[in-house]
Amino acid sequence: MAEMPAARDASPAEWDAATYHRVSAPQVRWGTALLGRVELRGDEVAVDAGCGTGRLTEQLLSRLPGGRVVGVDRSLAMAAGARHHLRAAGDRFTAIQADLCHLPLADAIVDLVFSTATFHWIRDHQRLFDEVARVLRRGGRLVAQCGGAGNIERVHGWARDAMLLPAFAPSFTNWEDPWEFSSAEECARRLAAAGLCVEHTGLHQEPTIVEGQQEFAEFVRTVVLRPFLVHLRSEALADEFVVTVTRRAATADPPWSLDYVRLTMVAVKP
């Protein structure tokens, strides 16, 4: 695996791309299974919505020998990581740093919008699906998976308990949840409201065990707890917050487990 350029930022939009590239095996596993169910001719124009550092985008490109992929990510570090990871693809791949609700693409130019582990980071799903419908050609498809209703409720519960502790509480006076974990029914309603024909929406559980205390702490710091940590006023407080949640994970059955729930959606533009 190519080494990713290091980049960190305290803003909620930014990610530690180098670490995410290394620890994102669960997200890649889910996305690989989803992509394996997508039928492709091989010459489509596709958007990888929330491309991250390009690990799944690489697989999508391999399925499109005569096509091309536009990778879009809100994080500048992630887009740069994808550009670096897929530099050998040449002009078959373009990485763009952009908001998925405001895609810098013309109307009706895309055959496929593919996404995994991203849409739950966007609060306004109706605006998101309206934008997906705008860029899709007739017959174009949305195939996506993200966190759904009930996603990592236990881990977020541990984090909310930690937020109330005296050391952390002053940092969270203006806290708002940054996620949208919707039901399959609500997802289908929003897709239909965007003018898309819904083929499938569904929830399934993906319980995930991270091997060991250090590995769990690194994973949740990079992925699950990132929105909490950017609110904290120092790196020392962020470290202590991760330790506090990790201690709770040690008592879970089984230890170091993450209670992921995935929402899968497939829709077509008529």
C-alpha positions in Angstrom: 0.0 0.0 0.0 1.4 3.4 -0.9 2.3 5.7 1.9 -0.1 8.6 2.2 1.0 12.2 2.7 0.4 13.3 6.3 -2.2 16.0 6.8 -4.1 17.0 9.9 -6.5 19.8 10.7 -8.7 20.8 13.6 -11.8 21.7 11.5 -14.7 19.3 11.5 -14.4 18.7 7.7 -10.8 17.5 8.0 -9.5 14.0 8.6 -6.2 12.3 9.4 -6.1 10.8 5.9 -2.9 8.8 6.5 -4.2 7.0 9.5 -7.7 6.5 7.9 -6.0 4.9 4.9 -4.4 2.4 7.2 -7.2 1.6 9.6 -10.3 1.7 7.3 -10.4 -2.1 6.7 -14.1 -2.3 7.9 -15.2 0.4 5.5 -13.3 -1.1 2.7 -14.8 -4.6 3.4 -18.4 -3.2 3.3 -17.7 -1.2 0.2 -16.1 -4.2 -1.6 -19.1 -6.3 -0.9 -21.4 -3.5 -2.2 -19.4 -2.9 -5.3 -19.3 -6.6 -6.1 -23.1 -6.5 -6.5 -23.0 -3.6 -9.0 -23.4 -4.5 -12.7 -21.2 -2.4 -15.0 -20.5 -2.4 -18.7 -17.0 -1.0 -18.1 -17.2 2.3 -19.9 -19.3 4.3 -17.4 -18.6 7.7 -15.9 -18.8 7.3 -12.2 -18.7 9.4 -9.1 -17.2 8.0 -5.9 -19.1 10.2 -3.4 -16.9 10.4 -0.3 -13.9 8.7 -1.9 -11.7 9.0 1.1 -8.1 8.1 0.3 -9.1 6.0 -2.8 -8.9 2.4 -1.5 -12.4 1.6 -2.9 -12.1 4.0 -5.8 -9.2 1.8 -7.0 -11.5 -1.2 -7.1 -14.2 0.9 -9.0 -11.6 2.0 -11.5 -10.6 -1.6 -12.1 -14.2 -2.4 -13.0 -14.2 0.5 -15.5 -11.4 -0.1 -18.0 -13.1 2.1 -20.6 -14.6 4.6 -18.2 -13.5 7.2 -15.6 -14.2 8.1 -12.0 -14.5 11.4 -10.3 -13.7 11.1 -6.6 -15.3 13.7 -4.4 -14.6 14.3 -0.7 -15.3 17.2 1.6 -11.9 16.7 3.2 -9.0 18.3 1.4 -6.6 15.8 3.0 -8.7 12.8 1.8 -9.0 14.2 -1.7 -5.2 14.7 -1.8 -4.7 11.2 -0.4 -6.8 9.7 -3.2 -5.0 11.7 -5.8 -1.7 10.4 -4.5 -2.9 6.8 -4.1 -4.4 6.7 -7.7 -1.8 8.8 -9.5 -1.1 5.9 -11.9 -4.6 6.1 -13.2 -3.8 9.3 -15.1 -6.8 11.1 -16.6 -9.2 8.2 -15.8 -9.4 9.6 -12.2 -10.0 13.1 -11.0 -10.1 14.0 -7.2 -12.2 17.0 -6.2 -12.6 18.5 -2.7 -16.2 19.6 -2.6 -19.5 19.4 -0.6 -21.6 16.5 -1.9 -24.7 18.7 -1.7 -23.1 21.1 -4.1 -21.3 19.1 -6.7 -19.1 21.0 -9.2 -20.6 18.9 -12.1 -22.9 19.6 -15.0 -26.4 18.2 -15.1 -27.0 14.6 -16.3 -23.4 13.6 -17.0 -22.9 10.6 -14.6 -23.9 6.9 -15.1 -23.2 5.9 -11.5 -22.9 7.5 -8.1 -21.3 5.1 -5.7 -20.8 5.8 -2.1 -19.9 3.9 1.1 -19.5 5.1 4.8 -20.2 8.7 3.8 -23.8 9.8 3.5 -24.4 9.7 7.3 -22.0 12.6 7.7 -24.4 14.8 5.8 -27.4 16.1 7.8 -29.6 17.1 4.9 -30.3 13.9 3.0 -33.0 15.4 0.9 -30.6 18.0 -0.5 -28.0 15.3 -1.0 -30.4 13.1 -3.0 -31.6 16.0 -5.1 -28.0 16.7 -6.1 -27.4 13.1 -6.9 -30.5 13.1 -9.1 -29.3 16.3 -10.8 -26.0 14.8 -12.0 -27.3 11.4 -13.0 -28.2 10.6 -16.6 -31.5 8.9 -17.4 -31.0 5.3 -16.4 -28.1 6.2 -14.1 -27.9 4.6 -10.7 -27.2 5.5 -7.1 -25.6 2.6 -5.2 -24.6 3.5 -1.7 -24.2 2.4 1.9 -23.9 4.4 5.0 -24.7 4.4 8.7 -28.4 3.8 9.4 -30.8 3.9 12.3 -29.1 2.5 15.4 -25.5 2.9 14.0 -22.9 2.6 16.8 -25.4 3.7 19.4 -23.5 2.0 22.2 -20.2 3.7 21.4 -21.9 7.1 20.9 -23.5 6.5 24.3 -20.1 6.1 25.9 -19.0 9.3 24.3 -22.1 11.2 25.5 -21.5 9.9 29.0 -17.9 11.3 28.8 -19.2 14.6 27.5 -20.9 15.1 30.9 -17.8 14.7 32.9 -16.4 17.9 34.5 -13.2 17.8 32.5 -15.0 17.7 29.1 -18.4 19.3 29.7 -17.3 23.0 29.0 -16.2 22.0 25.5 -19.6 20.7 24.5 -22.0 23.6 25.4 -22.8 24.1 21.7 -22.8 20.4 20.7 -25.0 19.2 17.8 -24.9 15.7 16.5 -23.2 15.8 13.0 -24.8 12.6 11.7 -28.0 11.5 10.0 -28.7 7.9 10.7 -32.0 7.3 8.9 -34.4 4.4 8.6 -34.8 2.4 5.4 -38.3 3.9 5.1 -37.2 7.5 5.5 -34.4 6.9 3.0 -36.8 5.5 0.4 -39.1 8.5 0.9 -36.3 11.0 0.4 -35.0 9.2 -2.7 -38.5 9.2 -4.2 -38.9 12.8 -3.4 -35.7 13.5 -5.4 -37.4 11.9 -8.4 -35.5 8.6 -8.2 -37.0 5.1 -8.6 -36.2 3.2 -5.5 -35.0 -0.4 -6.1 -33.9 -1.2 -2.5 -33.4 0.4 0.9 -32.5 -1.8 3.9 -30.7 -2.0 7.2 -28.3 -4.7 8.4 -26.0 -5.1 11.3 -22.2 -5.2 10.8 -20.8 -5.8 14.3 -17.1 -5.2 14.1 -14.3 -6.1 16.6 -11.1 -4.2 16.6 -8.2 -6.3 17.8 -6.8 -4.9 21.0 -6.9 -1.7 23.1 -4.3 0.3 21.2 -5.9 -0.6 17.8 -9.4 0.3 19.2 -8.2 3.6 20.5 -6.6 4.5 17.2 -9.6 3.5 15.2 -12.2 5.5 17.3 -9.9 8.5 17.5 -9.6 8.6 13.7 -13.2 7.6 12.7 -15.9 7.4 15.4 -14.9 10.0 17.9 -13.5 12.6 15.5 -16.4 15.0 15.8 -16.2 15.0 19.6 -12.5 15.5 19.6 -12.5 18.6 17.5 -14.6 20.3 20.2 -12.1 19.7 22.9 -9.8 22.5 23.8 -6.5 20.7 23.8 -4.7 17.6 22.5 -4.4 16.4 26.1 -8.1 16.6 26.6 -8.7 14.8 23.4 -6.3 12.0 24.5 -8.1 11.7 27.8 -11.5 11.5 26.0 -10.3 8.6 23.9 -9.0 6.9 27.0 -12.3 7.3 28.7 -14.3 5.8 25.9 -11.7 3.0 25.4 -12.0 2.0 29.0 -15.7 1.5 28.5 -15.0 -0.6 25.3 -12.9 -2.9 27.4 -16.0 -3.9 29.4 -18.1 -4.6 26.3 -19.2 -8.1 25.4 -17.1 -8.8 23.4 -14.4 -6.2 24.2 -13.4 -3.7 21.6 -16.6 -4.2 19.6 -18.3 -1.6 17.5 -22.1 -1.9 16.9 -22.3 -0.8 13.3 -25.6 -0.7 11.4 -25.5 -0.1 7.7 -28.1 1.4 5.4 -27.9 0.2 1.8 -29.8 2.0 -1.0 -30.1 1.4 -4.8 -32.1 3.8 -6.9 -32.3 4.7 -10.6 -33.0 8.0 -12.4 -36.0 7.4 -14.8 
